[in-house]
Amino acid sequence: MMRSLNRVGLLFFFTVAGPAAAQPQSNSSAMTDKIDAVFAPLANIHTPGIAVLVVKDGKTVFERGYGVRDLHSADLIDQRTNFRLASCSKQFTAMSIMLLVHDGKLRYDDKLTDIFPEFPAYGKSVTIRNLLNHTAGLQDYETLMDQANSRPGQPSQHRWSDENQIQDAEVLSLLENTDHGMFAPGTKWYYSNAGYVVLGLVVAKVSGMPFPEFLRQRIFTPLQMNHTLAFVRGKNEISNRAYGHSKEGSAWKQTDQSSTSATLGDGGVYSSLEDLAEWDEALRTNRLLTRSEMQPAFTPFVFADGTPPRWPADSDRPEGSPALYGFGWFLDPYRGHARMWHYGETIGFLSYIVRFESNGAAANPSALSDPLANLSIIVLCNRTDISPEALALRVADLFLDSAK
């Protein structure tokens, strides 16, 4: 359940110019006030907080920070504060794979054993496409970590912890030490962090450069996402870094790293509102790949009989509802409006990115009146007591309500 904290002290925020030019001042100010009212009660200068970006039709209409990025320094969150994106990183991993397909260096139907010949025989049935849409059936690497840590006689240096974090190559090694997957590829859907760790390794193997460097050269630098990076402790530094926090009773505790915080392809990217605005614009205008090349990412997986996967009982989604996933994006609609979205959750951090597209406004004039068309909402948190998804959808509801 989402908690609501009392507003204490002065809330830090900043507002960008532009809304007045996009629409009448009164309407713009009213929407800004309504969005601010969603977030303002939740954080203050004595708590970790939230960064919020709302973009409509390519224009930033709301961009504010609430709270502090670090309780020790009390530095305020702003548009340049870099948060760990957790699983929202998967969209960058998927884009990396798609760029290699564009380059002709990789195919979606290539097998895992084509890239890693030493992988066990069950990898001969696992395709790159299976890894991208979570139908590969790889075993959960955190479960494999627990099994390895609990083995009698396991050397202490191989017991993973906050300080001795598992690395991508070790995840691959754990998978290579198994002789089977969870199910035959393509027969079930199971959200897989292991699959995206492996995809990051695929990018490194096929491109011939470390995965963080590929991200920098092919995505972040071309899009001028100058402070976004895949963090590798001891090799790069995060500017304007937000540190993760958790609530313990009435007090906050810094909880920034865990034994799995060093893996990259599944959740290792740090970014800010400023840089994610560039990412959103690149997706809107197809700056990295053409619309047709991007289409596989926006096409949800369905089984051979045409039926979609369903969320299991142990998920945080309604049991039995469609689990629609493309490449790095969930694709189920919201209140009848097409959307692409992803959440991120890791120790001390939560994130949510949602993009509502135009539904083909050029070909369908009625889509031009859709209040959610070309709307993007990004909510980043360095705390884990609130739901960025619920908050983002409250903002979407404001736009829907404004059209009534």
ZALUMZA-448289 format. One record per residue (C-alpha): residue number from 1; residue in three letters; x, y, z. Coordinates in steps of 0.001 Angstrom, whole numbers, plus 500000, padded with zeros to 6 digits. Each point is the difference from the previous one (the first is absolute). Example, Ala and Ser with C-alpha at 12.3 -4.5 7.8 and 13.67 -1.06 7.14 Angstrom:
2
    n  res       X       Y       Z
    1  ALA  512300  495500  507800
    2  SER  501370  503440  499340
This chain:
404
    n  res       X       Y       Z
    1  MET  500000  500000  500000
    2  MET  501289  503462  499139
    3  ARG  500701  502173  503026
    4  SER  499326  503729  500064
    5  LEU  502481  502032  502013
    6  ASN  499180  503373  501574
    7  ARG  501520  502943  498208
    8  VAL  502748  501500  502129
    9  GLY  502168  503011  499270
   10  LEU  500773  501518  496651
   11  LEU  499527  497762  496961
   12  PHE  502707  500389  497418
   13  PHE  498839  500169  496452
   14  PHE  500860  501475  496668
   15  THR  497836  500809  497023
   16  VAL  501092  500137  496375
   17  ALA  498838  502602  497531
   18  GLY  497709  498950  497237
   19  PRO  496471  499108  501176
   20  ALA  498686  503494  499390
   21  ALA  501076  499828  496389
   22  ALA  498389  496587  499547
   23  GLN  496552  500938  501324
   24  PRO  498173  502869  501726
   25  GLN  501685  501080  503221
   26  SER  496985  499252  502190
   27  ASN  499658  496414  498753
   28  SER  503736  499409  500257
   29  SER  500226  501362  503526
   30  ALA  496980  498008  501094
   31  MET  501485  496727  498731
   32  THR  503372  500814  501565
   33  ASP  498325  500606  503348
   34  LYS  498047  496758  499748
   35  ILE  503105  497962  499200
   36  ASP  501931  501667  502794
   37  ALA  497195  499140  502425
   38  VAL  500495  496295  499225
   39  PHE  503660  500035  501079
   40  ALA  500496  502920  502378
   41  PRO  498597  498280  503113
   42  LEU  502341  497032  499631
   43  ALA  503480  501463  500527
   44  ASN  501786  502986  501511
   45  ILE  503494  501277  500667
   46  HIS  500418  497484  502838
   47  THR  499120  496865  498010
   48  PRO  501182  498120  496944
   49  GLY  497702  500753  497157
   50  ILE  498743  500016  496453
   51  ALA  500800  501443  496591
   52  VAL  497123  500480  497560
   53  LEU  499959  500752  496280
   54  VAL  496879  500456  497857
   55  VAL  500386  500498  496247
   56  LYS  497098  500664  497613
   57  ASP  500402  500178  496236
   58  GLY  503755  500305  500381
   59  LYS  499823  502920  502451
   60  THR  500885  499815  503687
   61  VAL  496955  501136  501957
   62  PHE  501163  498994  503490
   63  GLU  503447  499261  501439
   64  ARG  500565  500140  503741
   65  GLY  501986  498425  502772
   66  TYR  498793  499382  503547
   67  GLY  502173  499058  502945
   68  VAL  503709  499279  500170
   69  ARG  502278  497654  498141
   70  ASP  502096  499197  503077
   71  LEU  499051  500503  503645
   72  HIS  503634  500558  500980
   73  SER  500667  502912  497653
   74  ALA  496346  501105  499715
   75  ASP  500578  500845  496315
   76  LEU  496648  500707  498400
   77  ILE  498598  497882  497192
   78  ASP  499825  501800  496666
   79  GLN  499792  499212  496290
   80  ARG  503647  498893  499933
   81  THR  499832  497623  502952
   82  ASN  500971  496509  498871
   83  PHE  497910  497124  501322
   84  ARG  500564  496295  499613
   85  LEU  497362  498977  497445
   86  ALA  499953  496315  500989
   87  SER  497877  498081  497467
   88  CYS  499263  503123  497961
   89  SER  503566  499317  498808
   90  LYS  498610  497118  497927
   91  GLN  498790  502366  497280
   92  PHE  503632  501055  499407
   93  THR  501167  496384  499937
   94  ALA  497299  499169  497464
   95  MET  500947  503014  497880
   96  SER  503628  498839  500024
   97  ILE  498981  496628  498604
   98  MET  497833  501687  497384
   99  LEU  502900  502193  498923
  100  LEU  502148  496901  499484
  101  VAL  497208  498485  497904
  102  HIS  499956  503250  498005
  103  ASP  503774  499665  499542
  104  GLY  499555  496486  498603
  105  LYS  502089  498516  502818
  106  LEU  497134  498172  501692
  107  ARG  496607  498476  499200
  108  TYR  497041  499615  502326
  109  ASP  499881  496290  499187
  110  ASP  503662  499389  500835
  111  LYS  500376  497391  502720
  112  LEU  501650  500527  503353
  113  THR  502545  497321  499099
  114  ASP  500877  501932  496826
  115  ILE  501331  502760  502260
  116  PHE  501273  497851  502864
  117  PRO  500955  496596  498552
  118  GLU  500890  498682  503474
  119  PHE  496430  500501  501243
  120  PRO  498197  496731  500863
  121  ALA  497932  498216  497374
  122  TYR  496707  501543  501086
  123  GLY  501348  503317  498716
  124  LYS  499676  498683  496434
  125  SER  496265  500675  500241
  126  VAL  500284  503469  501564
  127  THR  499901  502867  497500
  128  ILE  500909  503645  500442
  129  ARG  496299  500742  499466
  130  ASN  499120  497670  502915
  131  LEU  502399  501898  502245
  132  LEU  498544  503356  498956
  133  ASN  496360  499083  500643
  134  HIS  500524  497863  503125
  135  THR  499138  496642  498457
  136  ALA  503474  498400  500204
  137  GLY  499316  498066  503197
  138  LEU  503387  500694  501575
  139  GLN  500123  499261  503698
  140  ASP  499842  502942  502390
  141  TYR  503541  501017  500829
  142  GLU  499164  501167  503523
  143  THR  498647  496519  500728
  144  LEU  503201  498515  498594
  145  MET  502020  502393  502195
  146  ASP  498136  498829  503096
  147  GLN  500606  496385  499060
  148  ALA  503701  500634  499430
  149  ASN  500372  501953  503250
  150  SER  498367  497214  501985
  151  ARG  502169  497186  498693
  152  PRO  502156  498380  502693
  153  GLY  503655  500916  499630
  154  GLN  499313  502983  497751
  155  PRO  503095  502275  500268
  156  SER  499189  503213  501844
  157  GLN  501370  502129  497147
  158  HIS  497231  498648  497769
  159  ARG  497220  500946  502382
  160  TRP  498399  503079  498511
  161  SER  499174  503008  502127
  162  ASP  499597  503786  499827
  163  GLU  503776  500281  499833
  164  ASN  500698  496880  497916
  165  GLN  497401  500511  497283
  166  ILE  499248  497491  497293
  167  GLN  501299  501009  496572
  168  ASP  498448  499322  496605
  169  ALA  502558  497338  499114
  170  GLU  499158  498181  503237
  171  VAL  496309  500015  499083
  172  LEU  500894  498355  496698
  173  SER  502155  497478  501837
  174  LEU  497114  499088  502319
  175  LEU  497758  499424  496986
  176  GLU  502674  497955  498262
  177  ASN  500203  497765  503059
  178  THR  496356  499008  499567
  179  ASP  498901  497372  497506
  180  HIS  496458  501191  499372
  181  GLY  497778  503035  499915
  182  MET  496711  500582  501782
  183  PHE  497971  499137  496874
  184  ALA  500390  499512  496270
  185  PRO  500677  503394  498365
  186  GLY  496901  501669  498640
  187  THR  497549  497814  501926
  188  LYS  499635  502239  503060
  189  TRP  500663  503589  501032
  190  TYR  502097  500757  503085
  191  TYR  501443  503430  500754
  192  SER  503729  499348  500001
  193  ASN  502784  502172  501349
  194  ALA  502398  497208  499064
  195  GLY  498984  500313  496358
  196  TYR  500860  503699  499914
  197  VAL  503326  499487  501765
  198  VAL  500811  497513  497249
  199  LEU  498878  502494  497341
  200  GLY  502493  502529  501360
  201  LEU  502695  497357  499647
  202  VAL  498809  499247  496462
  203  VAL  500458  503685  499113
  204  ALA  503537  499936  501383
  205  LYS  500917  496772  498188
  206  VAL  498551  500971  496630
  207  SER  501139  503650  500016
  208  GLY  503458  499301  501401
  209  MET  499706  502716  502635
  210  PRO  498832  500028  503626
  211  PHE  496244  500427  500312
  212  PRO  500272  503383  501819
  213  GLU  502234  501291  497200
  214  PHE  497576  498824  497317
  215  LEU  497185  501831  501776
  216  ARG  502130  503132  500174
  217  GLN  501133  499948  496369
  218  ARG  496785  498892  498317
  219  ILE  497222  501444  502178
  220  PHE  501005  502472  502685
  221  THR  502509  502136  498082
  222  PRO  497995  500253  496751
  223  LEU  496930  501062  501995
  224  GLN  502006  502426  502182
  225  MET  499095  498037  503106
  226  ASN  503286  501240  501366
  227  HIS  499621  498889  503604
  228  THR  498270  496638  499463
  229  LEU  502089  496881  500493
  230  ALA  500042  496343  500921
  231  PHE  501742  500195  503355
  232  VAL  503065  497849  500647
  233  ARG  501507  500539  503418
  234  GLY  503599  501165  499770
  235  LYS  499815  500691  496250
  236  ASN  497595  502919  499666
  237  GLU  498306  502532  502237
  238  ILE  496407  501191  500234
  239  SER  499641  503771  500031
  240  ASN  497214  501535  502088
  241  ARG  499317  496553  501389
  242  ALA  496856  499150  501925
  243  TYR  500441  497354  502674
  244  GLY  497288  497492  500767
  245  HIS  498093  500006  503302
  246  SER  497470  497884  501853
  247  LYS  497645  500901  502822
  248  GLU  500564  498153  503262
  249  GLY  497290  500965  502440
  250  SER  499993  503779  500002
  251  ALA  503647  500303  498916
  252  TRP  501764  499872  496646
  253  LYS  502925  497682  499345
  254  GLN  502328  500171  497011
  255  THR  499571  496710  498114
  256  ASP  501837  500611  496783
  257  GLN  501744  496756  499091
  258  SER  499291  496278  500173
  259  SER  501721  496824  498833
  260  THR  498352  500409  496558
  261  SER  500642  503720  499461
  262  ALA  502973  499477  497662
  263  THR  498184  498166  497206
  264  LEU  499509  502181  496933
  265  GLY  497618  498816  497302
  266  ASP  497095  499469  502363
  267  GLY  500251  503190  502029
  268  GLY  503363  501774  500152
  269  VAL  499261  503340  498311
  270  TYR  499920  503326  501864
  271  SER  498272  502974  498368
  272  SER  498236  503287  500660
  273  LEU  496894  501821  498850
  274  GLU  502120  502211  497770
  275  ASP  501532  497043  498182
  276  LEU  496825  497915  499931
  277  ALA  498265  502888  498243
  278  GLU  502547  499509  497197
  279  TRP  499262  496261  499984
  280  ASP  496275  500651  499787
  281  GLU  500497  502414  497103
  282  ALA  502200  497464  498191
  283  LEU  497277  497371  500293
  284  ARG  497361  502467  498821
  285  THR  501990  501048  496930
  286  ASN  501729  496662  499220
  287  ARG  503477  501466  500301
  288  LEU  501836  496707  500518
  289  LEU  497941  497591  497914
  290  THR  497182  500370  497502
  291  ARG  496418  499419  501048
  292  SER  499961  496674  498176
  293  GLU  503220  498929  501711
  294  MET  498471  500930  503348
  295  GLN  496788  498087  499341
  296  PRO  501190  496702  501554
  297  ALA  500511  501833  503309
  298  PHE  496381  501169  499889
  299  THR  498514  496630  499030
  300  PRO  498912  497934  503007
  301  PHE  500854  496339  500139
  302  VAL  497155  497537  499513
  303  PHE  500064  496223  500081
  304  ALA  499800  497870  496861
  305  ASP  496204  499838  500315
  306  GLY  499749  503788  500062
  307  THR  499175  500327  503700
  308  PRO  501983  502359  502260
  309  PRO  501878  498949  503127
  310  ARG  498249  500620  503312
  311  TRP  501332  501404  503245
  312  PRO  500478  497264  502632
  313  ALA  498496  500047  503462
  314  ASP  503281  500982  501686
  315  SER  500411  503257  498029
  316  ASP  498877  503476  501034
  317  ARG  497636  500129  496998
  318  PRO  496419  498709  499865
  319  GLU  500268  496237  499681
  320  GLY  499125  498822  496517
  321  SER  500213  503432  498354
  322  PRO  502031  500137  496753
  323  ALA  503758  500371  500407
  324  LEU  500742  501872  496781
  325  TYR  503728  500512  499441
  326  GLY  502053  500929  496952
  327  PHE  503720  500747  500182
  328  GLY  500716  501885  503229
  329  TRP  496449  501376  500289
  330  PHE  496665  498901  501419
  331  LEU  497243  500776  497516
  332  ASP  496590  499601  501635
  333  PRO  497565  502925  499667
  334  TYR  498844  502336  502762
  335  ARG  496311  500887  500066
  336  GLY  499798  499136  496323
  337  HIS  503039  502064  499006
  338  ALA  503018  498329  498405
  339  ARG  503136  500337  502062
  340  MET  503530  498696  500430
  341  TRP  501403  499920  503495
  342  HIS  502463  498491  502416
  343  TYR  500598  500036  503705
  344  GLY  503248  499644  501898
  345  GLU  500509  498728  503521
  346  THR  503219  499388  501875
  347  ILE  501286  500615  503490
  348  GLY  499329  503654  500860
  349  PHE  498578  500974  496581
  350  LEU  496767  499864  498023
  351  SER  499406  501335  496485
  352  TYR  497245  500111  497410
  353  ILE  499950  501174  496386
  354  VAL  496796  500074  497969
  355  ARG  499467  501251  496443
  356  PHE  496622  500402  498356
  357  GLU  500261  500212  496250
  358  SER  497757  501651  497429
  359  ASN  498245  496854  498752
  360  GLY  500710  501101  496439
  361  ALA  498718  503550  500154
  362  ALA  501143  500721  496459
  363  ALA  497764  497261  498628
  364  ASN  497259  500360  502606
  365  PRO  498875  503604  500636
  366  SER  497986  498928  503054
  367  ALA  503260  499034  501705
  368  LEU  500993  503660  499977
  369  SER  497460  500637  502757
  370  ASP  501382  497244  502226
  371  PRO  501105  501800  503208
  372  LEU  502707  497382  500601
  373  ALA  501435  500061  496469
  374  ASN  503752  500645  500007
  375  LEU  500080  500231  503794
  376  SER  503015  498694  501936
  377  ILE  500300  499861  503783
  378  ILE  503158  499086  501890
  379  VAL  500147  499577  503769
  380  LEU  503299  499160  501730
  381  CYS  500276  499345  503746
  382  ASN  502912  499443  502364
  383  ARG  497613  498498  502550
  384  THR  497802  496912  499992
  385  ASP  496908  500960  501993
  386  ILE  497967  501425  497117
  387  SER  498864  498727  496606
  388  PRO  501382  502002  497060
  389  GLU  497653  498118  497687
  390  ALA  496896  500976  501969
  391  LEU  501209  503595  500121
  392  ALA  500718  500126  496257
  393  LEU  496572  498622  499197
  394  ARG  498418  502621  502240
  395  VAL  501684  502556  497750
  396  ALA  498638  498226  496921
  397  ASP  496544  500170  501582
  398  LEU  500392  503770  500344
  399  PHE  500404  500264  496236
  400  LEU  497013  497739  499443
  401  ASP  497894  502041  502427
  402  SER  501030  503234  498314
  403  ALA  498376  498845  496776
  404  LYS  496583  499340  501539
